[in-house]
Amino acid sequence: MWMLRASARLELEVPVSTLRNSFRSLRVRLLATAFACAALLAGTGQMLGIGIEDVVDGGNNYAWQQIELPGAVCGNGSQYRFYVHDNAASSNLLVMFEGGGACWDYDTCSGRAGVLGAAHPNGIPNNYIQDFQPKYVSPLVNGADPGIPLRPKKTIATNGFDMVYMPYCTGDVHVGNSVVTYTDPTGQEPPITWRHVGYNNTRAALDYLHAFFPSINKLLVTGFSAGGVATSAAYYQARRTLLPAKGYLLNDSGPIFPAPNASYKSRPLHDLIQAQWNLASLYATLPATFNPSDFGTINDMVAREFPSDQLAYTGYSSDYNFSRFSYERFYPGITQAGVLANWRADQANLIARLNGYARFSYHVPWHRPINASHCSSIITFIGSHACSKIRKKYWYEIPWPQSWKCTGTFRPFETFLQNWLASDQVQRIVETENYYNNEDAGMSIVAPLINDAIDG
């Protein structure tokens, strides 16, 4: 659908011959391990319950501090908590906004809607930072792409940063400003009063962090899914409050698509959340470079207000998670193909907008069979590479059974991150349609295990 071009030159960041030999070796070893394990289990007649900690050599052992600020609350009115890790040797800070859906009615806010509702309808438990999601979900927070069987753990560009983890429990992508009473449409349960007060929580946390970290060299504001939306929506406030020497924004799979009028497919979603979360009450806090009639101008706003900052978007063209929130409610009867067609059209509009700004990077792979192709930077970076030019192989090309070949720049996500964060390089790839990951033997072993862990 799109021209895929990372720069004026097409050059491989990883030699094709090296990649071919490495991937073939990895596939053989992974398959051998899988078959050996299967044979062992079959021989003993035992089935073992496998958790993410059995598959991924990840997590962290940070000395987290749990912060509870007066007046900061979750949607259900319970205390909001966030977490800080202070590395005494670092002057660089990463702020991570957690993802987890969104809500705007009884079903989605109460938890009844399940995965198509908001995370943590019952609030953030004490010491939540030691739970599965915050401990394993983000290699960026952990400073390493975690190891998986026969693929070693690898330090990445965020290693050694001070860390802040912002859990998500208000259903409003961390930026709402409304208290609403929602009524059960079935009449079976009493109404709930829901506090879409993410903006207050975010604002209070930023003020606290400014006092805690008075001198910041590099500030990386990032988040995944709903947290990706918060990354873009709250960056202006974060940047002006924390006052770093250098600013970096990385939105993972929470795009705020341009939608200046009703002909744009994301406009119904934008109209709904503007009303339910009372977003208009916050417009006065933003500069004139934001146009309230088009939420997509939040991207223009951060680029224009901070022209020296490094800004980036990443997400899959086949994301079938965030896209469902964007369209299913508003286009009754829409099929998966229709959802993805809308998503790809909206994403093309976004990329066209980002191309107008010299320091806006993007890393857009096509598909990964982990978490319905949602989020590039969660759990593991395996399969989150992007290729600037990819095609089906000719019959005589090896290795088999992989039928796809990258003939342009093959850029793993960890390489993108290193180039962007450590070297301030602008990088741009939008991958064309391919199913390389579906044919990767290692992925066929790892993806089901990770998906099972994510699904609980």
LUMFI-43105 format. One record per residue (C-alpha): z, x, y. Coordinates in pm, 1 decimal, padded with zeros to 6 digits. Layout:
<atoms>
+----------+----------+----------+
|        w |        u |        v |
+----------+----------+----------+
|        Z |        X |        Y |
...
+----------+----------+----------+
</atoms>
This chain:
<atoms>
+----------+----------+----------+
|        w |        u |        v |
+----------+----------+----------+
|  00000.0 |  00000.0 |  00000.0 |
|  00083.6 |  00281.2 |  00240.6 |
| -00047.1 |  00625.1 |  00321.8 |
|  00195.9 |  00873.7 |  00173.9 |
|  00223.7 |  01183.0 |  00379.7 |
|  00529.5 |  01400.1 |  00432.5 |
|  00374.9 |  01638.5 |  00686.6 |
|  00047.3 |  01776.4 |  00807.0 |
|  00031.6 |  01989.5 |  00492.5 |
|  00057.3 |  01879.2 |  00133.1 |
|  00256.8 |  02134.6 | -00056.7 |
|  00479.3 |  02119.7 | -00359.7 |
|  00844.4 |  02189.3 | -00288.8 |
|  00884.6 |  02238.4 | -00663.7 |
|  00599.2 |  02405.1 | -00854.7 |
|  00428.9 |  02158.6 | -01088.6 |
|  00439.6 |  02400.6 | -01382.4 |
|  00813.8 |  02449.2 | -01337.8 |
|  00871.3 |  02075.2 | -01314.8 |
|  00660.0 |  02008.0 | -01622.5 |
|  00845.4 |  02264.1 | -01833.3 |
|  01187.8 |  02161.7 | -01703.3 |
|  01130.6 |  01789.4 | -01758.5 |
|  00986.4 |  01846.8 | -02106.2 |
|  01285.7 |  02061.1 | -02198.2 |
|  01527.6 |  01807.1 | -02054.0 |
|  01364.0 |  01518.5 | -02240.8 |
|  01378.4 |  01704.7 | -02569.8 |
|  01743.0 |  01795.0 | -02526.4 |
|  01844.8 |  01447.3 | -02410.8 |
|  01661.7 |  01282.2 | -02696.8 |
|  01811.7 |  01523.0 | -02945.9 |
|  02158.9 |  01451.4 | -02814.8 |
|  02099.8 |  01076.3 | -02819.2 |
|  01969.1 |  01079.0 | -03174.6 |
|  02257.5 |  01297.4 | -03287.5 |
|  02511.0 |  01062.3 | -03132.1 |
|  02338.5 |  00759.8 | -03281.0 |
|  02336.6 |  00921.6 | -03623.6 |
|  02702.3 |  01010.8 | -03594.3 |
|  02802.7 |  00658.3 | -03497.7 |
|  02589.3 |  00508.3 | -03770.3 |
|  02745.7 |  00740.8 | -04024.3 |
|  03100.4 |  00644.9 | -03926.2 |
|  03025.4 |  00276.1 | -03878.4 |
|  03199.2 |  00287.9 | -03541.0 |
|  03097.5 |  00154.8 | -03201.4 |
|  03247.0 |  00325.9 | -02898.8 |
|  03302.5 |  00163.5 | -02559.2 |
|  03140.9 |  00392.1 | -02302.2 |
|  03241.6 |  00389.2 | -01936.6 |
|  03082.1 |  00560.2 | -01639.5 |
|  03335.2 |  00842.5 | -01665.8 |
|  03201.8 |  00913.3 | -02017.2 |
|  02845.0 |  00944.0 | -01890.1 |
|  02879.1 |  01099.0 | -01545.4 |
|  03060.7 |  01418.9 | -01451.0 |
|  03138.1 |  01288.8 | -01105.3 |
|  03419.4 |  01159.3 | -00891.2 |
|  03645.2 |  01372.2 | -00675.7 |
|  04003.8 |  01493.1 | -00657.0 |
|  04048.4 |  01464.2 | -00282.7 |
|  04393.6 |  01414.4 | -00132.0 |
|  04300.8 |  01079.0 |  00020.7 |
|  04516.0 |  00921.3 |  00290.0 |
|  04526.5 |  00540.4 |  00288.3 |
|  04512.3 |  00401.5 |  00642.5 |
|  04634.5 |  00051.0 |  00731.5 |
|  04593.1 | -00044.4 |  01095.8 |
|  04769.9 | -00343.3 |  01254.6 |
|  04533.5 | -00635.7 |  01302.2 |
|  04269.6 | -00503.1 |  01062.8 |
|  04220.3 | -00764.8 |  00789.7 |
|  03987.9 | -00866.8 |  00507.9 |
|  03802.0 | -01195.4 |  00487.6 |
|  04093.9 | -01363.8 |  00309.6 |
|  04343.2 | -01241.4 |  00571.6 |
|  04495.4 | -00959.7 |  00363.9 |
|  04545.8 | -00609.0 |  00501.0 |
|  04231.3 | -00398.9 |  00546.7 |
|  04254.3 | -00041.4 |  00420.0 |
|  04031.3 |  00261.4 |  00460.0 |
|  04060.3 |  00620.6 |  00340.0 |
|  04048.5 |  00965.8 |  00496.4 |
|  04013.5 |  01310.0 |  00338.3 |
|  04076.2 |  01597.3 |  00577.7 |
|  03936.9 |  01933.7 |  00471.3 |
|  04118.2 |  02182.8 |  00694.2 |
|  03825.3 |  02424.4 |  00668.7 |
|  03565.5 |  02173.5 |  00790.8 |
|  03454.0 |  02048.0 |  01130.9 |
|  03187.0 |  01820.3 |  00980.0 |
|  03261.7 |  01453.3 |  00912.6 |
|  03096.1 |  01196.7 |  00683.9 |
|  03172.6 |  00827.3 |  00740.8 |
|  03069.6 |  00611.7 |  00443.9 |
|  03034.9 |  00233.3 |  00479.9 |
|  03069.5 |  00066.8 |  00140.3 |
|  02816.6 | -00193.7 |  00030.3 |
|  02863.6 | -00514.4 | -00160.5 |
|  02655.2 | -00816.1 | -00063.1 |
|  02720.8 | -01060.0 |  00219.6 |
|  02842.0 | -01416.7 |  00269.6 |
|  02785.1 | -01715.0 |  00496.2 |
|  02907.7 | -02024.9 |  00304.9 |
|  03170.5 | -02136.7 |  00054.8 |
|  02997.6 | -02013.8 | -00259.2 |
|  02911.1 | -01668.4 | -00129.7 |
|  03246.3 | -01603.2 |  00042.5 |
|  03473.6 | -01745.9 | -00227.0 |
|  03326.5 | -01532.5 | -00504.4 |
|  03161.9 | -01824.5 | -00683.6 |
|  02811.6 | -01685.1 | -00619.1 |
|  02890.1 | -01364.4 | -00808.4 |
|  02655.5 | -01072.6 | -00733.7 |
|  02475.8 | -01278.4 | -00469.0 |
|  02794.5 | -01315.0 | -00268.6 |
|  03034.5 | -01082.9 | -00088.5 |
|  03237.2 | -00803.6 | -00246.0 |
|  03615.9 | -00816.1 | -00263.4 |
|  03678.1 | -01182.6 | -00179.1 |
|  04042.9 | -01119.1 | -00269.0 |
|  04078.2 | -00818.0 | -00041.8 |
|  04117.3 | -00442.7 | -00093.6 |
|  04390.3 | -00351.7 | -00344.6 |
|  04643.5 | -00079.9 | -00277.1 |
|  04510.2 |  00268.0 | -00364.5 |
|  04162.4 |  00123.5 | -00410.5 |
|  04008.2 |  00466.9 | -00352.6 |
|  04094.4 |  00558.9 | -00713.3 |
|  03896.6 |  00265.2 | -00854.6 |
|  03555.8 |  00305.2 | -01017.8 |
|  03333.5 |  00217.6 | -00723.1 |
|  03474.3 |  00442.5 | -00449.9 |
|  03540.0 |  00726.7 | -00692.8 |
|  03200.4 |  00738.6 | -00862.7 |
|  02954.2 |  00546.5 | -00647.4 |
|  02860.6 |  00809.3 | -00391.0 |
|  02747.4 |  01165.2 | -00460.7 |
|  02739.1 |  01200.3 | -00080.7 |
|  03114.9 |  01142.6 | -00061.4 |
|  03181.0 |  01357.3 | -00367.2 |
|  02969.6 |  01642.9 | -00234.7 |
|  02774.6 |  01677.6 | -00557.7 |
|  02504.5 |  01511.8 | -00760.2 |
|  02711.4 |  01445.6 | -01072.0 |
|  02636.1 |  01589.8 | -01408.7 |
|  02500.2 |  01377.8 | -01688.8 |
|  02448.3 |  01486.0 | -02051.3 |
|  02266.7 |  01821.2 | -02044.0 |
|  02205.6 |  01794.3 | -01667.6 |
|  02470.4 |  01994.0 | -01483.0 |
|  02660.7 |  01887.2 | -01176.1 |
|  02499.6 |  02020.1 | -00859.0 |
|  02657.1 |  02081.5 | -00518.8 |
|  02474.6 |  01905.1 | -00232.3 |
|  02458.7 |  01935.5 |  00145.7 |
|  02769.2 |  01719.7 |  00213.7 |
|  02997.2 |  01944.3 |  00007.0 |
|  03308.3 |  02040.6 |  00202.5 |
|  03277.5 |  01771.1 |  00471.1 |
|  03575.0 |  01571.8 |  00591.2 |
|  03532.6 |  01227.1 |  00438.5 |
|  03602.8 |  00871.5 |  00547.1 |
|  03549.0 |  00581.9 |  00305.3 |
|  03527.1 |  00235.6 |  00460.9 |
|  03570.7 | -00037.2 |  00195.1 |
|  03398.3 | -00371.3 |  00247.7 |
|  03575.3 | -00707.0 |  00231.0 |
|  03456.6 | -00923.4 |  00523.1 |
|  03111.9 | -01029.8 |  00397.8 |
|  02949.0 | -00945.6 |  00732.2 |
|  02808.0 | -00592.4 |  00678.6 |
|  03114.0 | -00454.4 |  00863.9 |
|  03006.6 | -00598.7 |  01201.2 |
|  03091.9 | -00972.1 |  01219.7 |
|  03306.8 | -01136.3 |  01485.6 |
|  03390.9 | -01486.8 |  01368.8 |
|  03651.8 | -01690.7 |  01182.5 |
|  03494.8 | -01978.4 |  00989.2 |
|  03621.7 | -02256.1 |  00763.3 |
|  03393.1 | -02311.6 |  00465.6 |
|  03407.5 | -02630.7 |  00258.3 |
|  03341.0 | -02642.9 | -00115.4 |
|  03014.7 | -02841.6 | -00153.0 |
|  03134.3 | -02976.0 | -00488.8 |
|  03461.7 | -03101.1 | -00342.7 |
|  03653.3 | -02944.7 | -00632.2 |
|  03835.4 | -02675.6 | -00432.0 |
|  04007.1 | -02680.8 | -00092.9 |
|  03830.7 | -02526.8 |  00208.7 |
|  03870.4 | -02156.4 |  00278.0 |
|  03917.1 | -01988.5 |  00613.0 |
|  03710.0 | -01672.6 |  00614.8 |
|  03748.2 | -01392.4 |  00863.0 |
|  03415.3 | -01227.5 |  00940.5 |
|  03596.7 | -00959.6 |  01141.0 |
|  03416.5 | -00645.5 |  01029.4 |
|  03346.0 | -00541.9 |  01387.9 |
|  03716.6 | -00539.2 |  01475.3 |
|  03796.3 | -00335.4 |  01163.6 |
|  03515.2 | -00088.4 |  01229.7 |
|  03606.5 | -00054.3 |  01596.8 |
|  03975.5 |  00004.3 |  01514.9 |
|  03889.3 |  00261.4 |  01247.6 |
|  03659.7 |  00452.5 |  01486.0 |
|  03931.0 |  00470.2 |  01751.4 |
|  04174.9 |  00599.1 |  01489.8 |
|  03924.9 |  00857.6 |  01366.1 |
|  03858.7 |  00984.1 |  01717.9 |
|  04226.8 |  01075.5 |  01748.6 |
|  04239.4 |  01214.8 |  01392.7 |
|  03922.1 |  01426.7 |  01428.1 |
|  03912.5 |  01524.9 |  01797.8 |
|  03644.2 |  01791.6 |  01751.8 |
|  03346.2 |  01717.7 |  01525.2 |
|  03046.3 |  01941.7 |  01475.1 |
|  02818.5 |  01733.1 |  01251.1 |
|  02880.4 |  01359.5 |  01215.8 |
|  02698.6 |  01188.4 |  00928.5 |
|  02725.0 |  00809.4 |  00934.4 |
|  02592.2 |  00661.9 |  00612.5 |
|  02628.7 |  00367.9 |  00377.2 |
|  02456.7 |  00189.8 |  00091.9 |
|  02332.0 | -00169.1 |  00071.9 |
|  02542.2 | -00378.4 |  00313.0 |
|  02694.5 | -00048.0 |  00419.8 |
|  02344.5 |  00072.3 |  00499.7 |
|  02308.6 | -00217.3 |  00743.2 |
|  02642.6 | -00116.5 |  00896.9 |
|  02519.9 |  00240.8 |  00929.1 |
|  02240.3 |  00132.5 |  01161.8 |
|  02432.4 | -00149.6 |  01332.9 |
|  02749.3 |  00052.7 |  01402.3 |
|  02595.2 |  00394.3 |  01470.8 |
|  02584.8 |  00343.2 |  01845.9 |
|  02959.1 |  00270.8 |  01853.1 |
|  03040.8 |  00552.5 |  01609.9 |
|  02834.9 |  00808.0 |  01799.4 |
|  02984.0 |  00718.2 |  02138.7 |
|  03340.2 |  00702.3 |  02008.5 |
|  03355.5 |  01013.0 |  01786.7 |
|  03150.2 |  01235.1 |  02021.5 |
|  03015.6 |  01491.0 |  01772.3 |
|  02810.9 |  01792.9 |  01869.6 |
|  02532.2 |  01666.4 |  01640.5 |
|  02470.4 |  01318.4 |  01498.4 |
|  02306.0 |  01209.3 |  01172.1 |
|  02233.4 |  00853.8 |  01049.8 |
|  02134.7 |  00787.8 |  00687.3 |
|  02076.5 |  00421.7 |  00597.0 |
|  02050.6 |  00379.1 |  00219.0 |
|  01890.9 |  00047.5 |  00125.7 |
|  02027.8 | -00166.5 |  00404.9 |
|  01719.1 | -00194.2 |  00623.2 |
|  01724.3 | -00400.3 |  00939.3 |
|  01363.4 | -00515.3 |  00937.5 |
|  01168.9 | -00601.7 |  01251.9 |
|  01152.4 | -00980.1 |  01289.6 |
|  01055.2 | -01074.1 |  01645.4 |
|  00942.5 | -01426.4 |  01551.1 |
|  00933.0 | -01681.4 |  01269.5 |
|  00620.9 | -01531.9 |  01113.2 |
|  00828.9 | -01238.1 |  00984.9 |
|  00986.2 | -01298.8 |  00646.2 |
|  01337.1 | -01173.1 |  00735.7 |
|  01370.5 | -01393.1 |  01043.2 |
|  01549.6 | -01683.9 |  00864.2 |
|  01817.8 | -01444.3 |  00734.7 |
|  01864.9 | -01295.2 |  01079.7 |
|  01901.0 | -01638.6 |  01239.1 |
|  02159.7 | -01744.8 |  00981.3 |
|  02386.6 | -01441.4 |  01011.7 |
|  02362.6 | -01442.0 |  01389.6 |
|  02516.8 | -01789.2 |  01386.4 |
|  02768.2 | -01749.2 |  01102.5 |
|  02899.5 | -01411.2 |  01212.8 |
|  02885.1 | -01480.7 |  01588.3 |
|  02682.8 | -01167.5 |  01650.5 |
|  02575.1 | -01281.5 |  01996.8 |
|  02933.4 | -01223.7 |  02112.5 |
|  02879.1 | -00850.1 |  02055.8 |
|  02546.5 | -00801.9 |  02231.2 |
|  02718.1 | -00707.0 |  02556.2 |
|  02856.3 | -00397.1 |  02381.7 |
|  02502.4 | -00267.3 |  02318.1 |
|  02259.4 | -00103.4 |  02561.6 |
|  01944.8 | -00263.3 |  02698.3 |
|  01733.0 | -00076.6 |  02441.8 |
|  01845.1 | -00342.6 |  02188.9 |
|  01656.7 | -00672.6 |  02206.8 |
|  01874.2 | -00959.4 |  02072.7 |
|  01563.3 | -01160.6 |  01984.0 |
|  01462.6 | -00897.7 |  01727.5 |
|  01733.9 | -00741.1 |  01511.7 |
|  01485.1 | -00474.3 |  01405.9 |
|  01513.6 | -00317.3 |  01751.7 |
|  01848.7 | -00173.0 |  01641.5 |
|  01632.6 |  00106.5 |  01495.7 |
|  01459.5 |  00157.4 |  01830.1 |
|  01795.1 |  00149.4 |  02006.6 |
|  01953.3 |  00435.0 |  01811.5 |
|  01634.8 |  00643.3 |  01834.8 |
|  01609.9 |  00596.7 |  02210.2 |
|  01979.1 |  00632.6 |  02289.2 |
|  02016.9 |  00948.2 |  02079.5 |
|  01677.0 |  01120.9 |  02085.4 |
|  01818.0 |  01452.7 |  01959.6 |
|  01990.9 |  01301.8 |  01653.0 |
|  01847.8 |  01312.0 |  01302.2 |
|  01794.5 |  00956.7 |  01173.5 |
|  01677.9 |  00850.8 |  00828.2 |
|  01609.0 |  00552.4 |  00604.3 |
|  01585.7 |  00556.0 |  00225.8 |
|  01526.0 |  00273.3 | -00019.3 |
|  01298.3 |  00166.1 | -00302.9 |
|  00983.9 | -00037.8 | -00256.5 |
|  01084.4 | -00232.3 | -00570.4 |
|  01441.3 | -00312.4 | -00461.6 |
|  01525.3 | -00642.0 | -00633.3 |
|  01881.3 | -00671.8 | -00507.0 |
|  01887.8 | -00663.4 | -00128.4 |
|  01551.0 | -00837.9 | -00130.8 |
|  01701.7 | -01138.2 | -00308.3 |
|  01958.5 | -01179.4 | -00029.8 |
|  01676.2 | -01155.2 |  00220.3 |
|  01448.3 | -01426.3 |  00082.0 |
|  01570.9 | -01638.2 | -00211.4 |
|  01786.9 | -01874.2 | -00006.9 |
|  01520.1 | -01923.0 |  00256.2 |
|  01211.3 | -01964.5 |  00038.8 |
|  01306.4 | -02206.7 | -00242.5 |
|  01124.2 | -02145.6 | -00567.4 |
|  01009.7 | -01798.6 | -00470.6 |
|  00934.0 | -01576.6 | -00770.1 |
|  01031.4 | -01214.8 | -00821.7 |
|  00676.1 | -01115.9 | -00735.0 |
|  00700.8 | -01316.4 | -00413.9 |
|  01035.1 | -01160.8 | -00323.4 |
|  00898.9 | -00809.8 | -00372.2 |
|  00579.3 | -00888.3 | -00181.9 |
|  00788.5 | -01000.9 |  00116.3 |
|  01009.4 | -00693.6 |  00085.3 |
|  00716.3 | -00453.6 |  00080.9 |
|  00553.7 | -00622.0 |  00378.8 |
|  00876.7 | -00607.6 |  00577.8 |
|  00933.0 | -00246.4 |  00476.5 |
|  00580.3 | -00154.6 |  00588.1 |
|  00659.7 | -00303.8 |  00929.4 |
|  00979.0 | -00099.8 |  00943.4 |
|  00803.3 |  00225.8 |  00853.4 |
|  00541.5 |  00159.5 |  01120.6 |
|  00823.7 |  00117.3 |  01372.7 |
|  00999.4 |  00437.3 |  01261.4 |
|  00677.1 |  00634.2 |  01293.1 |
|  00708.5 |  00594.5 |  01668.4 |
|  01012.1 |  00824.6 |  01679.6 |
|  00982.9 |  01197.4 |  01620.7 |
|  01323.8 |  01240.0 |  01453.0 |
|  01319.8 |  00938.2 |  01221.4 |
|  01276.3 |  01046.3 |  00858.1 |
|  01220.1 |  00825.6 |  00555.4 |
|  01234.7 |  00879.3 |  00180.5 |
|  01095.1 |  00575.7 | -00001.4 |
|  01046.8 |  00600.1 | -00379.7 |
|  00871.5 |  00318.2 | -00562.1 |
|  01098.6 |  00221.4 | -00850.2 |
|  01401.9 |  00327.5 | -01055.3 |
|  01538.8 |  00132.0 | -01353.9 |
|  01896.2 |  00170.3 | -01225.2 |
|  02065.5 | -00113.2 | -01034.8 |
|  01736.7 | -00304.7 | -00997.8 |
|  01590.2 | -00019.6 | -00788.0 |
|  01862.7 | -00071.5 | -00530.1 |
|  01998.8 |  00234.9 | -00346.1 |
|  01871.1 |  00591.0 | -00367.7 |
|  02199.0 |  00776.9 | -00326.4 |
|  02444.1 |  00600.2 | -00559.3 |
|  02591.1 |  00722.9 | -00890.8 |
|  02325.8 |  00990.2 | -00958.6 |
|  02014.2 |  01125.5 | -00791.3 |
|  01816.3 |  01120.2 | -01116.0 |
|  01497.9 |  00918.7 | -01054.9 |
|  01543.9 |  00911.5 | -00676.5 |
|  01265.5 |  01159.3 | -00609.0 |
|  00958.2 |  01061.7 | -00407.8 |
|  00604.6 |  01193.7 | -00448.1 |
|  00358.3 |  01195.9 | -00160.3 |
|  00058.4 |  01153.4 | -00390.9 |
|  00080.3 |  01025.5 | -00748.9 |
| -00177.2 |  00900.1 | -00996.3 |
| -00229.2 |  00814.4 | -01361.2 |
| -00304.6 |  01117.0 | -01575.4 |
| -00632.7 |  01190.8 | -01737.5 |
| -00624.3 |  01173.0 | -02115.9 |
| -00606.9 |  01549.5 | -02161.8 |
| -00315.1 |  01616.5 | -01924.7 |
|  00032.7 |  01697.1 | -02058.7 |
|  00323.3 |  01645.4 | -02103.7 |
|  00300.2 |  01327.7 | -02305.8 |
|  00410.1 |  01046.3 | -02319.6 |
|  00446.9 |  01058.8 | -01938.7 |
|  00127.6 |  00903.2 | -01800.6 |
|  00190.5 |  00967.6 | -01429.9 |
|  00123.6 |  01288.8 | -01240.3 |
|  00244.5 |  01396.3 | -00895.6 |
| -00034.0 |  01590.0 | -00724.3 |
|  00131.3 |  01607.9 | -00380.5 |
|  00480.2 |  01693.2 | -00259.4 |
|  00745.1 |  01616.3 | -00521.6 |
|  01070.7 |  01582.5 | -00331.2 |
|  01399.9 |  01517.3 | -00514.4 |
|  01653.6 |  01328.9 | -00305.2 |
|  01889.8 |  01627.5 | -00300.7 |
|  01606.6 |  01834.5 | -00150.2 |
|  01543.0 |  01568.6 |  00111.5 |
|  01914.7 |  01571.8 |  00196.0 |
|  01933.6 |  01949.8 |  00217.1 |
|  01626.0 |  01978.6 |  00437.9 |
|  01735.5 |  01693.2 |  00662.9 |
|  02110.2 |  01754.6 |  00699.1 |
|  02132.0 |  02131.9 |  00669.4 |
|  01800.8 |  02229.9 |  00831.2 |
|  01720.7 |  01936.2 |  01064.2 |
|  01378.5 |  01886.2 |  00907.0 |
|  01197.7 |  01556.9 |  00958.0 |
|  01053.1 |  01439.2 |  00624.4 |
|  00841.5 |  01133.9 |  00550.4 |
|  00726.4 |  01004.8 |  00213.6 |
|  00647.9 |  00649.3 |  00107.2 |
|  00555.8 |  00660.1 | -00259.1 |
|  00272.0 |  00444.1 | -00390.4 |
|  00306.7 |  00219.5 | -00693.9 |
|  00399.5 |  00405.2 | -01011.7 |
|  00636.3 |  00374.3 | -01306.5 |
|  00707.8 |  00739.7 | -01370.4 |
|  01079.2 |  00668.3 | -01418.1 |
|  01012.7 |  00404.3 | -01684.0 |
|  00836.4 |  00666.0 | -01896.5 |
|  01096.7 |  00939.0 | -01853.9 |
|  01282.6 |  00991.5 | -02182.4 |
|  01600.7 |  01105.5 | -02011.4 |
|  01600.3 |  00801.4 | -01784.4 |
|  01561.1 |  00570.8 | -02084.0 |
|  01892.6 |  00703.7 | -02215.2 |
|  02088.4 |  00731.6 | -01891.9 |
|  01977.7 |  00413.3 | -01710.1 |
|  02117.3 |  00158.9 | -01962.1 |
|  02453.4 |  00335.9 | -01966.6 |
|  02477.8 |  00343.1 | -01588.4 |
|  02361.1 | -00018.8 | -01555.1 |
|  02621.2 | -00131.7 | -01808.5 |
|  02890.7 |  00049.9 | -01610.9 |
|  02774.1 | -00099.6 | -01279.9 |
|  02766.3 | -00448.1 | -01432.4 |
|  03121.0 | -00400.4 | -01558.4 |
+----------+----------+----------+
</atoms>
